[in-house]
Each structure stands twice: as C-alpha cells, then as structure tokens.
C-alpha cells in the first residue's frame, strides 16, 4: 500500500523518531510503513489520520 | 506524549517495554542459573527422597513459567510491528522444532541409535532467535 507519510512528516519537519514518539510505536515501525514494507492496523491508521488532520484515504492509497 | 527511552541502543522501545525487558533479563539469568544448578545436582548428588527429587525438578519449571509470563508481558508492551515479528518468529521456531523432532525420531528408529539424545529446546530457541533477527532485518 502506498502512503504519503514521508511527505507529511517532512512538511512538519519531524524525524521518524519524532513521529514514532507521537504514535507510541517504534521507529522501525514508522520506517517500515513509509517504505511500504508494512501496512499499519486500522487503529494505527486512524491515529496517523488524527495526528496529521487528514482522512485515512488521503494518506493511504491502494497500489 | 508517550515516554520513550533516551538510550541510543534502545530507541525502538518505549520506557514500559524497556522496563519489562530488564525484568525479563533478570528472570532469564535466574532461570538459567537454576537450570545449571539442577542439572549439576541431578548429575553429582544422589537424592533418595521422592519429595526432594520432585522439588528439585520443579524449581526450573516454576522459574521458567515466571520467565515466560514476563516474556508475554513484554510481548504485550511491544508495538504492532514488533508483535508481528515475534509472532512470525515463534511460528518459525515451533515449526522448526516439530520438523526437527519428526526427523530426529525417524532417524533414531531407522539407524537404531543406542543413545537417542535430541535437543529440541535448543533447536527451537535458536530457530526463534534467528527468525527474530531475520524479522528485524526484513522490516
């Protein structure tokens, strides 16, 4: 699944570790989501959407 | 905001996961020491009392149960990707153990081995460790 996490993170000038802290996940998880190696669970996707103030479908899209 | 460890070696763990990890480390050391101690007693000490024999055998089992309980607590403190890595690793460890046991049992019967010592626990442990490292590298 493609996502705009890296762009959204860069817009806020956050490192992967910063985002990981805000989501209460490991930095490895943020990296794995950004690189498309791992698709987050629905609760984590909602958390991301709330954090960035954007709908889930605007952050994630099907390949 | 959740608390995270400030250690450069543990930046992928929350404070809670790190705290449980420290307890797990202590439990593992105590359990290992009890295993070595009980194995030593079984080899070099003659115990005639059945109750004492049972008590000595039970020590590493009880300490092992506590260690596994703490391990489950650590699993619960992990984030979803780390839990997935652990689930896959435990599945791989279990599968390797089952296949090893099948192969070992058949070989012992076919080759008529006189002292059929296997080491299922070690095989499963190393398969699990290998699978965790593979999971960390893969994601």
N, CA and C atoms of all chains as a GROMACS GRO file, in nm:
protein
  606
    1UNK      N    1   0.083  -0.120   0.000
    1UNK     CA    2   0.000   0.000   0.000
    1UNK      C    3   0.088   0.126   0.000
    2UNK      N    4   0.058   0.217  -0.092
    2UNK     CA    5   0.135   0.344  -0.096
    2UNK      C    6   0.085   0.438   0.012
    3UNK      N    7   0.172   0.530   0.054
    3UNK     CA    8   0.126   0.630   0.151
    3UNK      C    9   0.210   0.758   0.140
    4UNK      N   10   0.157   0.863   0.200
    4UNK     CA   11   0.223   0.995   0.193
    4UNK      C   12   0.288   1.032   0.326
    5UNK      N   13   0.317   0.931   0.403
    5UNK     CA   14   0.368   0.955   0.538
    5UNK      C   15   0.497   1.037   0.538
    6UNK      N   16   0.586   1.002   0.447
    6UNK     CA   17   0.716   1.069   0.443
    6UNK      C   18   0.699   1.218   0.411
    7UNK      N   19   0.608   1.246   0.317
    7UNK     CA   20   0.583   1.385   0.277
    7UNK      C   21   0.521   1.463   0.393
    8UNK      N   22   0.420   1.402   0.455
    8UNK     CA   23   0.352   1.469   0.566
    8UNK      C   24   0.447   1.494   0.682
    9UNK      N   25   0.534   1.396   0.704
    9UNK     CA   26   0.632   1.409   0.812
    9UNK      C   27   0.732   1.520   0.781
   10UNK      N   28   0.777   1.524   0.655
   10UNK     CA   29   0.874   1.626   0.613
   10UNK      C   30   0.815   1.766   0.623
   11UNK      N   31   0.685   1.778   0.590
   11UNK     CA   32   0.618   1.909   0.598
   11UNK      C   33   0.623   1.966   0.739
   12UNK      N   34   0.620   1.875   0.836
   12UNK     CA   35   0.622   1.918   0.978
   12UNK      C   36   0.763   1.917   1.036
   13UNK      N   37   0.858   1.878   0.952
   13UNK     CA   38   0.998   1.873   0.995
   13UNK      C   39   1.018   1.778   1.113
   14UNK      N   40   0.950   1.664   1.107
   14UNK     CA   41   0.963   1.563   1.210
   14UNK      C   42   1.057   1.453   1.162
   15UNK      N   43   1.136   1.400   1.251
   15UNK     CA   44   1.216   1.282   1.218
   15UNK      C   45   1.126   1.158   1.236
   16UNK      N   46   1.176   1.044   1.191
   16UNK     CA   47   1.099   0.920   1.212
   16UNK      C   48   1.081   0.894   1.361
   17UNK      N   49   1.186   0.926   1.438
   17UNK     CA   50   1.178   0.905   1.583
   17UNK      C   51   1.072   0.996   1.646
   18UNK      N   52   1.063   1.122   1.596
   18UNK     CA   53   0.961   1.215   1.646
   18UNK      C   54   0.821   1.158   1.623
   19UNK      N   55   0.799   1.111   1.499
   19UNK     CA   56   0.668   1.056   1.465
   19UNK      C   57   0.639   0.930   1.548
   20UNK      N   58   0.742   0.849   1.565
   20UNK     CA   59   0.726   0.726   1.643
   20UNK      C   60   0.683   0.758   1.786
   21UNK      N   61   0.744   0.862   1.844
   21UNK     CA   62   0.707   0.903   1.980
   21UNK      C   63   0.562   0.946   1.986
   22UNK      N   64   0.520   1.023   1.886
   22UNK     CA   65   0.382   1.072   1.885
   22UNK      C   66   0.281   0.959   1.868
   23UNK      N   67   0.323   0.853   1.800
   23UNK     CA   68   0.232   0.740   1.776
   23UNK      C   69   0.246   0.630   1.881
   24UNK      N   70   0.347   0.640   1.965
   24UNK     CA   71   0.380   0.537   2.063
   24UNK      C   72   0.411   0.403   1.996
   25UNK      N   73   0.489   0.411   1.888
   25UNK     CA   74   0.538   0.290   1.821
   25UNK      C   75   0.689   0.302   1.806
   26UNK      N   76   0.753   0.197   1.758
   26UNK     CA   77   0.896   0.204   1.738
   26UNK      C   78   0.931   0.279   1.609
   27UNK      N   79   1.053   0.330   1.603
   27UNK     CA   80   1.098   0.398   1.481
   27UNK      C   81   1.100   0.301   1.363
   28UNK      N   82   1.130   0.175   1.393
   28UNK     CA   83   1.132   0.072   1.289
   28UNK      C   84   0.993   0.059   1.224
   29UNK      N   85   0.889   0.074   1.306
   29UNK     CA   86   0.752   0.063   1.253
   29UNK      C   87   0.723   0.178   1.156
   30UNK      N   88   0.763   0.300   1.197
   30UNK     CA   89   0.742   0.416   1.109
   30UNK      C   90   0.817   0.396   0.978
   31UNK      N   91   0.940   0.352   0.987
   31UNK     CA   92   1.021   0.329   0.867
   31UNK      C   93   0.958   0.221   0.778
   32UNK      N   94   0.910   0.113   0.840
   32UNK     CA   95   0.850   0.003   0.763
   32UNK      C   96   0.722   0.048   0.692
   33UNK      N   97   0.644   0.136   0.758
   33UNK     CA   98   0.522   0.187   0.694
   33UNK      C   99   0.558   0.279   0.578
   34UNK      N  100   0.654   0.369   0.602
   34UNK     CA  101   0.695   0.464   0.497
   34UNK      C  102   0.747   0.394   0.372
   35UNK      N  103   0.821   0.288   0.392
   35UNK     CA  104   0.882   0.218   0.278
   35UNK      C  105   0.788   0.113   0.219
   36UNK      N  106   0.667   0.103   0.274
   36UNK     CA  107   0.568   0.010   0.219
   36UNK      C  108   0.593  -0.136   0.253
   37UNK      N  109   0.682  -0.160   0.350
   37UNK     CA  110   0.709  -0.298   0.389
   37UNK      C  111   0.603  -0.351   0.485
   38UNK      N  112   0.533  -0.259   0.548
   38UNK     CA  113   0.434  -0.298   0.649
   38UNK      C  114   0.313  -0.207   0.640
   39UNK      N  115   0.195  -0.268   0.637
   39UNK     CA  116   0.070  -0.191   0.638
   39UNK      C  117   0.020  -0.183   0.782
   40UNK      N  118  -0.008  -0.061   0.829
   40UNK     CA  119  -0.049  -0.048   0.970
   40UNK      C  120  -0.190  -0.103   0.994
   41UNK      N  121  -0.217  -0.132   1.120
   41UNK     CA  122  -0.351  -0.176   1.158
   41UNK      C  123  -0.446  -0.056   1.144
   42UNK      N  124  -0.576  -0.083   1.146
   42UNK     CA  125  -0.674   0.025   1.135
   42UNK      C  126  -0.662   0.125   1.250
   43UNK      N  127  -0.647   0.079   1.377
   43UNK     CA  128  -0.630   0.178   1.485
   43UNK      C  129  -0.509   0.269   1.465
   44UNK      N  130  -0.398   0.213   1.416
   44UNK     CA  131  -0.279   0.295   1.394
   44UNK      C  132  -0.300   0.390   1.276
   45UNK      N  133  -0.371   0.343   1.174
   45UNK     CA  134  -0.400   0.430   1.059
   45UNK      C  135  -0.488   0.547   1.103
   46UNK      N  136  -0.586   0.521   1.190
   46UNK     CA  137  -0.671   0.629   1.243
   46UNK      C  138  -0.589   0.727   1.326
   47UNK      N  139  -0.495   0.671   1.404
   47UNK     CA  140  -0.408   0.756   1.486
   47UNK      C  141  -0.327   0.851   1.397
   48UNK      N  142  -0.275   0.796   1.286
   48UNK     CA  143  -0.199   0.876   1.190
   48UNK      C  144  -0.289   0.986   1.130
   49UNK      N  145  -0.409   0.945   1.094
   49UNK     CA  146  -0.503   1.041   1.032
   49UNK      C  147  -0.533   1.156   1.129
   50UNK      N  148  -0.556   1.121   1.256
   50UNK     CA  149  -0.585   1.224   1.357
   50UNK      C  150  -0.465   1.316   1.377
   51UNK      N  151  -0.347   1.254   1.380
   51UNK     CA  152  -0.224   1.330   1.403
   51UNK      C  153  -0.199   1.431   1.292
   52UNK      N  154  -0.221   1.388   1.167
   52UNK     CA  155  -0.196   1.476   1.053
   52UNK      C  156  -0.320   1.558   1.013
   53UNK      N  157  -0.432   1.531   1.079
   53UNK     CA  158  -0.554   1.606   1.050
   53UNK      C  159  -0.601   1.585   0.908
   54UNK      N  160  -0.591   1.461   0.861
   54UNK     CA  161  -0.632   1.430   0.723
   54UNK      C  162  -0.706   1.295   0.722
   55UNK      N  163  -0.797   1.277   0.625
   55UNK     CA  164  -0.866   1.149   0.618
   55UNK      C  165  -0.769   1.034   0.582
   56UNK      N  166  -0.802   0.914   0.629
   56UNK     CA  167  -0.714   0.799   0.604
   56UNK      C  168  -0.687   0.781   0.455
   57UNK      N  169  -0.795   0.796   0.374
   57UNK     CA  170  -0.780   0.769   0.230
   57UNK      C  171  -0.690   0.871   0.159
   58UNK      N  172  -0.666   0.984   0.225
   58UNK     CA  173  -0.574   1.081   0.163
   58UNK      C  174  -0.429   1.050   0.202
   59UNK      N  175  -0.412   0.970   0.305
   59UNK     CA  176  -0.275   0.932   0.346
   59UNK      C  177  -0.234   0.801   0.280
   60UNK      N  178  -0.330   0.708   0.276
   60UNK     CA  179  -0.300   0.575   0.218
   60UNK      C  180  -0.381   0.556   0.090
   61UNK      N  181  -0.320   0.489  -0.005
   61UNK     CA  182  -0.394   0.453  -0.127
   61UNK      C  183  -0.351   0.314  -0.174
   62UNK      N  184  -0.449   0.244  -0.233
   62UNK     CA  185  -0.419   0.110  -0.284
   62UNK      C  186  -0.326   0.120  -0.403
   63UNK      N  187  -0.237   0.023  -0.414
   63UNK     CA  188  -0.144   0.023  -0.528
   63UNK      C  189  -0.219  -0.010  -0.655
   64UNK      N  190   0.215   1.286   2.550
   64UNK     CA  191   0.303   1.210   2.460
   64UNK      C  192   0.366   1.092   2.536
   65UNK      N  193   0.371   0.973   2.476
   65UNK     CA  194   0.427   0.858   2.546
   65UNK      C  195   0.575   0.875   2.573
   66UNK      N  196   0.617   0.815   2.682
   66UNK     CA  197   0.758   0.822   2.716
   66UNK      C  198   0.838   0.724   2.632
   67UNK      N  199   0.950   0.767   2.583
   67UNK     CA  200   1.040   0.678   2.509
   67UNK      C  201   1.176   0.677   2.576
   68UNK      N  202   1.245   0.568   2.556
   68UNK     CA  203   1.380   0.559   2.609
   68UNK      C  204   1.470   0.660   2.539
   69UNK      N  205   1.566   0.713   2.612
   69UNK     CA  206   1.661   0.805   2.550
   69UNK      C  207   1.791   0.734   2.513
   70UNK      N  208   1.798   0.602   2.542
   70UNK     CA  209   1.919   0.528   2.510
   70UNK      C  210   1.934   0.511   2.359
   71UNK      N  211   2.056   0.537   2.306
   71UNK     CA  212   2.076   0.519   2.162
   71UNK      C  213   2.064   0.373   2.119
   72UNK      N  214   2.076   0.282   2.215
   72UNK     CA  215   2.071   0.140   2.181
   72UNK      C  216   1.929   0.085   2.185
   73UNK      N  217   1.838   0.160   2.245
   73UNK     CA  218   1.702   0.110   2.262
   73UNK      C  219   1.601   0.212   2.211
   74UNK      N  220   1.631   0.285   2.101
   74UNK     CA  221   1.540   0.389   2.056
   74UNK      C  222   1.413   0.332   1.996
   75UNK      N  223   1.406   0.200   1.980
   75UNK     CA  224   1.287   0.138   1.925
   75UNK      C  225   1.197   0.084   2.035
   76UNK      N  226   1.225   0.118   2.159
   76UNK     CA  227   1.144   0.066   2.269
   76UNK      C  228   1.088   0.179   2.352
   77UNK      N  229   0.964   0.160   2.398
   77UNK     CA  230   0.908   0.256   2.493
   77UNK      C  231   0.969   0.226   2.629
   78UNK      N  232   0.948   0.320   2.722
   78UNK     CA  233   1.003   0.302   2.856
   78UNK      C  234   0.944   0.176   2.920
   79UNK      N  235   0.813   0.153   2.898
   79UNK     CA  236   0.746   0.037   2.957
   79UNK      C  237   0.808  -0.093   2.902
   80UNK      N  238   0.830  -0.097   2.770
   80UNK     CA  239   0.889  -0.217   2.708
   80UNK      C  240   1.030  -0.241   2.762
   81UNK      N  241   1.101  -0.131   2.781
   81UNK     CA  242   1.238  -0.144   2.831
   81UNK      C  243   1.239  -0.192   2.976
   82UNK      N  244   1.142  -0.142   3.054
   82UNK     CA  245   1.131  -0.181   3.196
   82UNK      C  246   1.102  -0.331   3.206
   83UNK      N  247   1.005  -0.378   3.127
   83UNK     CA  248   0.971  -0.521   3.129
   83UNK      C  249   1.088  -0.603   3.075
   84UNK      N  250   1.160  -0.546   2.978
   84UNK     CA  251   1.277  -0.614   2.922
   84UNK      C  252   1.385  -0.638   3.026
   85UNK      N  253   1.402  -0.538   3.115
   85UNK     CA  254   1.502  -0.554   3.222
   85UNK      C  255   1.462  -0.666   3.319
   86UNK      N  256   1.332  -0.669   3.352
   86UNK     CA  257   1.282  -0.776   3.441
   86UNK      C  258   1.300  -0.912   3.373
   87UNK      N  259   1.273  -0.915   3.242
   87UNK     CA  260   1.288  -1.041   3.167
   87UNK      C  261   1.432  -1.089   3.168
   88UNK      N  262   1.524  -0.992   3.157
   88UNK     CA  263   1.667  -1.027   3.158
   88UNK      C  264   1.705  -1.091   3.292
   89UNK      N  265   1.660  -1.029   3.401
   89UNK     CA  266   1.688  -1.084   3.535
   89UNK      C  267   1.628  -1.224   3.549
   90UNK      N  268   1.502  -1.239   3.508
   90UNK     CA  269   1.434  -1.370   3.518
   90UNK      C  270   1.509  -1.475   3.436
   91UNK      N  271   1.555  -1.437   3.317
   91UNK     CA  272   1.626  -1.531   3.230
   91UNK      C  273   1.755  -1.580   3.295
   92UNK      N  274   1.827  -1.485   3.357
   92UNK     CA  275   1.954  -1.520   3.423
   92UNK      C  276   1.927  -1.615   3.540
   93UNK      N  277   1.826  -1.582   3.622
   93UNK     CA  278   1.792  -1.667   3.738
   93UNK      C  279   1.748  -1.805   3.690
   94UNK      N  280   1.668  -1.808   3.587
   94UNK     CA  281   1.619  -1.937   3.532
   94UNK      C  282   1.736  -2.021   3.480
   95UNK      N  283   1.826  -1.955   3.405
   95UNK     CA  284   1.943  -2.026   3.352
   95UNK      C  285   2.028  -2.084   3.464
   96UNK      N  286   2.047  -2.002   3.569
   96UNK     CA  287   2.126  -2.048   3.685
   96UNK      C  288   2.060  -2.168   3.751
   97UNK      N  289   1.927  -2.164   3.761
   97UNK     CA  290   1.855  -2.276   3.824
   97UNK      C  291   1.867  -2.402   3.737
   98UNK      N  292   1.864  -2.385   3.606
   98UNK     CA  293   1.879  -2.500   3.515
   98UNK      C  294   2.016  -2.566   3.532
   99UNK      N  295   2.119  -2.478   3.536
   99UNK     CA  296   2.256  -2.530   3.552
   99UNK      C  297   2.270  -2.597   3.688
  100UNK      N  298   2.218  -2.531   3.792
  100UNK     CA  299   2.226  -2.585   3.928
  100UNK      C  300   2.156  -2.719   3.941
  101UNK      N  301   2.035  -2.727   3.888
  101UNK     CA  302   1.958  -2.852   3.899
  101UNK      C  303   2.022  -2.964   3.816
  102UNK      N  304   2.078  -2.927   3.700
  102UNK     CA  305   2.146  -3.028   3.618
  102UNK      C  306   2.269  -3.081   3.693
  103UNK      N  307   2.337  -2.989   3.763
  103UNK     CA  308   2.455  -3.029   3.841
  103UNK      C  309   2.414  -3.124   3.955
  104UNK      N  310   2.306  -3.086   4.023
  104UNK     CA  311   2.255  -3.171   4.133
  104UNK      C  312   2.215  -3.308   4.080
  105UNK      N  313   2.146  -3.311   3.966
  105UNK     CA  314   2.100  -3.438   3.908
  105UNK      C  315   2.218  -3.529   3.871
  106UNK      N  316   2.330  -3.465   3.834
  106UNK     CA  317   2.445  -3.544   3.790
  106UNK      C  318   2.533  -3.590   3.905
  107UNK      N  319   2.552  -3.503   4.004
  107UNK     CA  320   2.654  -3.531   4.107
  107UNK      C  321   2.598  -3.562   4.247
  108UNK      N  322   2.470  -3.535   4.268
  108UNK     CA  323   2.414  -3.557   4.403
  108UNK      C  324   2.308  -3.667   4.397
  109UNK      N  325   2.316  -3.760   4.492
  109UNK     CA  326   2.216  -3.866   4.500
  109UNK      C  327   2.107  -3.825   4.597
  110UNK      N  328   1.989  -3.807   4.544
  110UNK     CA  329   1.875  -3.770   4.630
  110UNK      C  330   1.783  -3.891   4.639
  111UNK      N  331   1.759  -3.934   4.759
  111UNK     CA  332   1.676  -4.054   4.778
  111UNK      C  333   1.529  -4.020   4.806
  112UNK      N  334   1.506  -3.906   4.863
  112UNK     CA  335   1.368  -3.868   4.896
  112UNK      C  336   1.290  -3.832   4.769
  113UNK      N  337   1.179  -3.902   4.742
  113UNK     CA  338   1.098  -3.870   4.624
  113UNK      C  339   1.044  -3.727   4.626
  114UNK      N  340   1.011  -3.678   4.744
  114UNK     CA  341   0.959  -3.540   4.754
  114UNK      C  342   1.066  -3.439   4.716
  115UNK      N  343   1.190  -3.465   4.760
  115UNK     CA  344   1.301  -3.375   4.728
  115UNK      C  345   1.336  -3.382   4.579
  116UNK      N  346   1.328  -3.504   4.523
  116UNK     CA  347   1.352  -3.521   4.379
  116UNK      C  348   1.254  -3.436   4.299
  117UNK      N  349   1.128  -3.442   4.342
  117UNK     CA  350   1.023  -3.365   4.273
  117UNK      C  351   1.046  -3.215   4.290
  118UNK      N  352   1.088  -3.177   4.411
  118UNK     CA  353   1.110  -3.034   4.440
  118UNK      C  354   1.224  -2.979   4.355
  119UNK      N  355   1.333  -3.057   4.344
  119UNK     CA  356   1.448  -3.012   4.263
  119UNK      C  357   1.408  -2.998   4.115
  120UNK      N  358   1.329  -3.097   4.069
  120UNK     CA  359   1.286  -3.092   3.928
  120UNK      C  360   1.189  -2.976   3.903
  121UNK      N  361   1.115  -2.940   4.007
  121UNK     CA  362   1.013  -2.835   3.991
  121UNK      C  363   1.072  -2.693   3.989
  122UNK      N  364   1.189  -2.676   4.051
  122UNK     CA  365   1.248  -2.541   4.062
  122UNK      C  366   1.264  -2.473   3.924
  123UNK      N  367   1.334  -2.536   3.827
  123UNK     CA  368   1.347  -2.468   3.697
  123UNK      C  369   1.215  -2.456   3.620
  124UNK      N  370   1.122  -2.546   3.649
  124UNK     CA  371   0.991  -2.538   3.582
  124UNK      C  372   0.915  -2.413   3.630
  125UNK      N  373   0.914  -2.393   3.761
  125UNK     CA  374   0.844  -2.277   3.819
  125UNK      C  375   0.911  -2.147   3.774
  126UNK      N  376   1.046  -2.144   3.782
  126UNK     CA  377   1.118  -2.022   3.740
  126UNK      C  378   1.100  -1.998   3.590
  127UNK      N  379   1.096  -2.106   3.513
  127UNK     CA  380   1.072  -2.094   3.368
  127UNK      C  381   0.932  -2.039   3.340
  128UNK      N  382   0.835  -2.084   3.417
  128UNK     CA  383   0.697  -2.035   3.399
  128UNK      C  384   0.691  -1.885   3.426
  129UNK      N  385   0.762  -1.840   3.531
  129UNK     CA  386   0.765  -1.696   3.562
  129UNK      C  387   0.832  -1.618   3.449
  130UNK      N  388   0.941  -1.674   3.396
  130UNK     CA  389   1.013  -1.609   3.286
  130UNK      C  390   0.923  -1.595   3.163
  131UNK      N  391   0.851  -1.703   3.130
  131UNK     CA  392   0.762  -1.697   3.013
  131UNK      C  393   0.646  -1.599   3.035
  132UNK      N  394   0.601  -1.590   3.161
  132UNK     CA  395   0.494  -1.494   3.193
  132UNK      C  396   0.543  -1.351   3.169
  133UNK      N  397   0.667  -1.323   3.211
  133UNK     CA  398   0.724  -1.189   3.188
  133UNK      C  399   0.745  -1.166   3.038
  134UNK      N  400   0.784  -1.272   2.966
  134UNK     CA  401   0.801  -1.262   2.820
  134UNK      C  402   0.668  -1.222   2.753
  135UNK      N  403   0.558  -1.281   2.800
  135UNK     CA  404   0.426  -1.246   2.746
  135UNK      C  405   0.395  -1.098   2.777
  136UNK      N  406   0.433  -1.053   2.896
  136UNK     CA  407   0.413  -0.911   2.933
  136UNK      C  408   0.492  -0.820   2.839
  137UNK      N  409   0.614  -0.864   2.804
  137UNK     CA  410   0.696  -0.784   2.712
  137UNK      C  411   0.631  -0.782   2.573
  138UNK      N  412   0.577  -0.897   2.532
  138UNK     CA  413   0.508  -0.903   2.403
  138UNK      C  414   0.393  -0.801   2.399
  139UNK      N  415   0.319  -0.793   2.511
  139UNK     CA  416   0.205  -0.700   2.517
  139UNK      C  417   0.250  -0.555   2.515
  140UNK      N  418   0.372  -0.528   2.564
  140UNK     CA  419   0.422  -0.390   2.568
  140UNK      C  420   0.479  -0.347   2.433
  141UNK      N  421   0.499  -0.445   2.342
  141UNK     CA  422   0.559  -0.412   2.211
  141UNK      C  423   0.456  -0.345   2.120
  142UNK      N  424   0.504  -0.273   2.018
  142UNK     CA  425   0.411  -0.218   1.921
  142UNK      C  426   0.372  -0.326   1.820
  143UNK      N  427   0.282  -0.292   1.728
  143UNK     CA  428   0.223  -0.397   1.643
  143UNK      C  429   0.324  -0.463   1.548
  144UNK      N  430   0.423  -0.388   1.500
  144UNK     CA  431   0.521  -0.450   1.410
  144UNK      C  432   0.612  -0.547   1.487
  145UNK      N  433   0.652  -0.503   1.608
  145UNK     CA  434   0.737  -0.592   1.689
  145UNK      C  435   0.660  -0.719   1.727
  146UNK      N  436   0.530  -0.704   1.755
  146UNK     CA  437   0.447  -0.820   1.786
  146UNK      C  438   0.438  -0.914   1.666
  147UNK      N  439   0.428  -0.855   1.547
  147UNK     CA  440   0.420  -0.936   1.426
  147UNK      C  441   0.550  -1.014   1.404
  148UNK      N  442   0.664  -0.943   1.426
  148UNK     CA  443   0.794  -1.009   1.412
  148UNK      C  444   0.804  -1.126   1.510
  149UNK      N  445   0.759  -1.102   1.634
  149UNK     CA  446   0.765  -1.208   1.736
  149UNK      C  447   0.672  -1.324   1.700
  150UNK      N  448   0.552  -1.292   1.652
  150UNK     CA  449   0.456  -1.398   1.615
  150UNK      C  450   0.514  -1.487   1.506
  151UNK      N  451   0.571  -1.422   1.404
  151UNK     CA  452   0.632  -1.499   1.294
  151UNK      C  453   0.749  -1.583   1.346
  152UNK      N  454   0.829  -1.522   1.433
  152UNK     CA  455   0.947  -1.592   1.486
  152UNK      C  456   0.906  -1.712   1.572
  153UNK      N  457   0.802  -1.694   1.654
  153UNK     CA  458   0.754  -1.805   1.737
  153UNK      C  459   0.696  -1.915   1.650
  154UNK      N  460   0.626  -1.876   1.542
  154UNK     CA  461   0.572  -1.975   1.448
  154UNK      C  462   0.683  -2.053   1.380
  155UNK      N  463   0.787  -1.980   1.338
  155UNK     CA  464   0.902  -2.046   1.272
  155UNK      C  465   0.973  -2.138   1.371
  156UNK      N  466   0.994  -2.088   1.494
  156UNK     CA  467   1.060  -2.169   1.597
  156UNK      C  468   0.983  -2.297   1.625
  157UNK      N  469   0.851  -2.285   1.635
  157UNK     CA  470   0.767  -2.402   1.661
  157UNK      C  471   0.774  -2.500   1.544
  158UNK      N  472   0.761  -2.447   1.421
  158UNK     CA  473   0.763  -2.533   1.302
  158UNK      C  474   0.897  -2.606   1.289
  159UNK      N  475   1.006  -2.533   1.310
  159UNK     CA  476   1.139  -2.596   1.303
  159UNK      C  477   1.152  -2.705   1.409
  160UNK      N  478   1.098  -2.677   1.528
  160UNK     CA  479   1.102  -2.776   1.636
  160UNK      C  480   1.026  -2.903   1.602
  161UNK      N  481   0.906  -2.885   1.547
  161UNK     CA  482   0.824  -3.001   1.509
  161UNK      C  483   0.896  -3.082   1.401
  162UNK      N  484   0.947  -3.014   1.299
  162UNK     CA  485   1.016  -3.084   1.189
  162UNK      C  486   1.142  -3.155   1.239
  163UNK      N  487   1.216  -3.088   1.328
  163UNK     CA  488   1.335  -3.149   1.387
  163UNK      C  489   1.298  -3.275   1.463
  164UNK      N  490   1.191  -3.267   1.543
  164UNK     CA  491   1.151  -3.381   1.625
  164UNK      C  492   1.108  -3.499   1.538
  165UNK      N  493   1.034  -3.469   1.432
  165UNK     CA  494   0.991  -3.575   1.339
  165UNK      C  495   1.113  -3.641   1.275
  166UNK      N  496   1.203  -3.556   1.222
  166UNK     CA  497   1.323  -3.608   1.156
  166UNK      C  498   1.411  -3.687   1.252
  167UNK      N  499   1.428  -3.632   1.373
  167UNK     CA  500   1.514  -3.696   1.472
  167UNK      C  501   1.457  -3.831   1.515
  168UNK      N  502   1.326  -3.834   1.541
  168UNK     CA  503   1.261  -3.959   1.584
  168UNK      C  504   1.273  -4.067   1.476
  169UNK      N  505   1.247  -4.029   1.352
  169UNK     CA  506   1.256  -4.126   1.242
  169UNK      C  507   1.399  -4.176   1.225
  170UNK      N  508   1.495  -4.082   1.231
  170UNK     CA  509   1.636  -4.121   1.213
  170UNK      C  510   1.681  -4.217   1.323
  171UNK      N  511   1.642  -4.186   1.447
  171UNK     CA  512   1.680  -4.271   1.562
  171UNK      C  513   1.627  -4.412   1.542
  172UNK      N  514   1.502  -4.424   1.492
  172UNK     CA  515   1.443  -4.556   1.470
  172UNK      C  516   1.509  -4.629   1.354
  173UNK      N  517   1.531  -4.554   1.244
  173UNK     CA  518   1.587  -4.617   1.123
  173UNK      C  519   1.732  -4.659   1.144
  174UNK      N  520   1.810  -4.572   1.212
  174UNK     CA  521   1.952  -4.600   1.229
  174UNK      C  522   1.981  -4.681   1.355
  175UNK      N  523   1.875  -4.710   1.431
  175UNK     CA  524   1.888  -4.788   1.554
  175UNK      C  525   1.995  -4.726   1.647
  176UNK      N  526   1.982  -4.596   1.672
  176UNK     CA  527   2.078  -4.526   1.757
  176UNK      C  528   2.056  -4.569   1.902
  177UNK      N  529   2.166  -4.600   1.971
  177UNK     CA  530   2.155  -4.652   2.108
  177UNK      C  531   2.125  -4.541   2.210
  178UNK      N  532   2.184  -4.425   2.191
  178UNK     CA  533   2.158  -4.315   2.285
  178UNK      C  534   2.093  -4.199   2.210
  179UNK      N  535   1.962  -4.208   2.195
  179UNK     CA  536   1.893  -4.108   2.111
  179UNK      C  537   1.872  -3.974   2.179
  180UNK      N  538   1.983  -3.903   2.209
  180UNK     CA  539   1.971  -3.771   2.272
  180UNK      C  540   1.940  -3.665   2.167
  181UNK      N  541   1.829  -3.601   2.182
  181UNK     CA  542   1.796  -3.488   2.095
  181UNK      C  543   1.801  -3.362   2.177
  182UNK      N  544   1.793  -3.247   2.113
  182UNK     CA  545   1.793  -3.122   2.187
  182UNK      C  546   1.689  -3.028   2.129
  183UNK      N  547   1.565  -3.068   2.146
  183UNK     CA  548   1.453  -2.995   2.087
  183UNK      C  549   1.447  -2.849   2.134
  184UNK      N  550   1.465  -2.828   2.266
  184UNK     CA  551   1.455  -2.692   2.322
  184UNK      C  552   1.558  -2.599   2.259
  185UNK      N  553   1.682  -2.649   2.243
  185UNK     CA  554   1.787  -2.565   2.183
  185UNK      C  555   1.756  -2.534   2.037
  186UNK      N  556   1.707  -2.634   1.965
  186UNK     CA  557   1.674  -2.614   1.823
  186UNK      C  558   1.566  -2.506   1.810
  187UNK      N  559   1.462  -2.516   1.894
  187UNK     CA  560   1.352  -2.418   1.888
  187UNK      C  561   1.402  -2.279   1.928
  188UNK      N  562   1.488  -2.274   2.032
  188UNK     CA  563   1.540  -2.146   2.080
  188UNK      C  564   1.622  -2.076   1.972
  189UNK      N  565   1.714  -2.151   1.908
  189UNK     CA  566   1.800  -2.089   1.805
  189UNK      C  567   1.719  -2.053   1.680
  190UNK      N  568   1.619  -2.134   1.647
  190UNK     CA  569   1.532  -2.101   1.533
  190UNK      C  570   1.455  -1.973   1.562
  191UNK      N  571   1.408  -1.957   1.686
  191UNK     CA  572   1.334  -1.836   1.724
  191UNK      C  573   1.426  -1.713   1.718
  192UNK      N  574   1.547  -1.725   1.774
  192UNK     CA  575   1.641  -1.612   1.773
  192UNK      C  576   1.674  -1.573   1.628
  193UNK      N  577   1.702  -1.673   1.545
  193UNK     CA  578   1.733  -1.648   1.404
  193UNK      C  579   1.616  -1.579   1.334
  194UNK      N  580   1.494  -1.625   1.363
  194UNK     CA  581   1.376  -1.568   1.298
  194UNK      C  582   1.350  -1.424   1.344
  195UNK      N  583   1.379  -1.394   1.472
  195UNK     CA  584   1.364  -1.256   1.522
  195UNK      C  585   1.462  -1.165   1.449
  196UNK      N  586   1.588  -1.210   1.437
  196UNK     CA  587   1.690  -1.128   1.369
  196UNK      C  588   1.652  -1.108   1.223
  197UNK      N  589   1.601  -1.215   1.160
  197UNK     CA  590   1.557  -1.206   1.020
  197UNK      C  591   1.443  -1.105   1.007
  198UNK      N  592   1.348  -1.109   1.102
  198UNK     CA  593   1.235  -1.016   1.101
  198UNK      C  594   1.280  -0.872   1.119
  199UNK      N  595   1.377  -0.849   1.210
  199UNK     CA  596   1.430  -0.714   1.232
  199UNK      C  597   1.497  -0.661   1.106
  200UNK      N  598   1.565  -0.751   1.035
  200UNK     CA  599   1.634  -0.709   0.912
  200UNK      C  600   1.534  -0.686   0.800
  201UNK      N  601   1.432  -0.772   0.792
  201UNK     CA  602   1.335  -0.767   0.682
  201UNK      C  603   1.252  -0.639   0.682
  202UNK      N  604   1.211  -0.594   0.800
  202UNK     CA  605   1.127  -0.473   0.807
  202UNK      C  606   1.214  -0.350   0.826
   0.00000   0.00000   0.00000
